[in-house]
């Protein structure tokens, strides 16, 4: 299990961003201790990596939430379409 601080350091995003992702139910902690500390397991860290990839590709947070809910095959198609769109913009 990783703390919010460890997740922040490993991913390069701020603790506040992780708290915000929890607030909007994009990335919820795997476990919250009685003292309110948030802890994340490896599965949550992998999910965060996906979120960061989508952010890097300029997906809005609301679209990322929907993407995380679709199957892998659909997600791959959405990514291909989005990359094509980004190439056209460039």
DOVO-887004 format. One record per residue (C-alpha): residue in one letter; z, x, y. Coordinates in pm, 1 decimal, decimal comma. Layout:
BEGIN
(atom "A" (Z X Y)),
...
! end
This chain:
BEGIN
(atom "X" (0,0 0,0 0,0)),
(atom "X" (-85,8 117,1 348,1)),
(atom "X" (90,8 26,7 670,7)),
(atom "X" (-93,6 -95,5 978,5)),
(atom "X" (-57,6 250,6 1128,8)),
(atom "X" (-207,8 415,5 819,9)),
(atom "X" (-495,2 165,0 813,1)),
(atom "X" (-555,2 235,5 1180,6)),
(atom "X" (-563,1 609,9 1128,2)),
(atom "X" (-788,1 590,5 821,1)),
(atom "X" (-1037,5 350,9 977,6)),
(atom "X" (-1036,2 470,3 1337,7)),
(atom "X" (-957,7 129,5 1484,6)),
(atom "X" (-648,6 38,3 1679,1)),
(atom "X" (-336,1 -127,9 1545,0)),
(atom "X" (-398,7 -405,6 1797,3)),
(atom "X" (-742,7 -467,6 1645,6)),
(atom "X" (-588,8 -500,8 1300,6)),
(atom "X" (-334,8 -747,4 1440,7)),
(atom "X" (-619,1 -942,4 1603,4)),
(atom "X" (-815,1 -951,0 1276,0)),
(atom "X" (-503,4 -1098,1 1117,2)),
(atom "X" (-467,8 -1356,6 1396,3)),
(atom "X" (-823,7 -1481,3 1342,7)),
(atom "X" (-789,3 -1462,4 961,5)),
(atom "X" (-1066,3 -1205,6 929,5)),
(atom "X" (-844,8 -949,9 755,1)),
(atom "X" (-502,1 -1064,6 652,8)),
(atom "X" (-239,4 -823,5 521,3)),
(atom "X" (-189,4 -806,8 146,8)),
(atom "X" (185,3 -829,2 197,6)),
(atom "X" (418,4 -895,6 489,6)),
(atom "X" (770,8 -761,9 449,5)),
(atom "X" (1080,3 -948,6 562,2)),
(atom "X" (1093,0 -727,3 871,3)),
(atom "X" (740,6 -841,5 967,1)),
(atom "X" (565,8 -516,2 875,7)),
(atom "X" (214,9 -566,8 746,2)),
(atom "X" (93,8 -383,1 436,8)),
(atom "X" (-259,8 -354,7 303,0)),
(atom "X" (-380,2 -273,0 -47,8)),
(atom "X" (-703,8 -96,9 -148,5)),
(atom "X" (-894,1 -425,4 -165,6)),
(atom "X" (-802,8 -501,0 195,8)),
(atom "X" (-911,7 -150,5 296,1)),
(atom "X" (-1250,3 -205,4 129,9)),
(atom "X" (-1283,6 -536,6 313,1)),
(atom "X" (-1205,5 -358,7 640,2)),
(atom "X" (-1483,0 -109,2 565,6)),
(atom "X" (-1725,2 -400,0 524,5)),
(atom "X" (-1607,8 -551,9 852,0)),
(atom "X" (-1659,1 -220,0 1030,3)),
(atom "X" (-2009,2 -188,5 884,0)),
(atom "X" (-2100,3 -533,8 1012,5)),
(atom "X" (-1950,0 -451,7 1353,7)),
(atom "X" (-2158,3 -132,8 1363,8)),
(atom "X" (-2464,4 -350,7 1303,5)),
(atom "X" (-2364,2 -568,4 1602,7)),
(atom "X" (-2263,3 -877,1 1405,5)),
(atom "X" (-2022,7 -1103,7 1598,5)),
(atom "X" (-1680,1 -1151,0 1437,3)),
(atom "X" (-1745,3 -1519,4 1362,4)),
(atom "X" (-2059,4 -1424,8 1167,7)),
(atom "X" (-1873,2 -1151,3 980,4)),
(atom "X" (-1621,8 -1406,3 854,4)),
(atom "X" (-1907,4 -1615,5 715,8)),
(atom "X" (-2075,3 -1310,0 564,1)),
(atom "X" (-1761,0 -1212,4 379,0)),
(atom "X" (-1756,5 -1556,7 219,7)),
(atom "X" (-2113,5 -1549,1 82,3)),
(atom "X" (-2229,0 -1394,9 -242,4)),
(atom "X" (-2338,3 -1032,5 -261,7)),
(atom "X" (-2705,8 -1128,2 -304,5)),
(atom "X" (-2705,3 -1347,3 6,5)),
(atom "X" (-2516,4 -1081,3 200,7)),
(atom "X" (-2779,8 -821,9 114,8)),
(atom "X" (-3055,3 -1051,4 240,0)),
(atom "X" (-2869,4 -1120,7 563,8)),
(atom "X" (-2824,3 -746,2 614,9)),
(atom "X" (-3194,5 -679,7 554,2)),
(atom "X" (-3287,8 -952,6 801,6)),
(atom "X" (-3044,6 -822,2 1061,5)),
(atom "X" (-3167,1 -464,1 1025,6)),
(atom "X" (-3523,6 -587,3 1077,9)),
(atom "X" (-3409,8 -771,5 1391,3)),
(atom "X" (-3236,3 -459,6 1523,0)),
(atom "X" (-3549,1 -253,8 1460,7)),
(atom "X" (-3756,9 -508,2 1652,0)),
(atom "X" (-3511,3 -494,3 1942,5)),
(atom "X" (-3537,9 -117,8 1952,9)),
! end
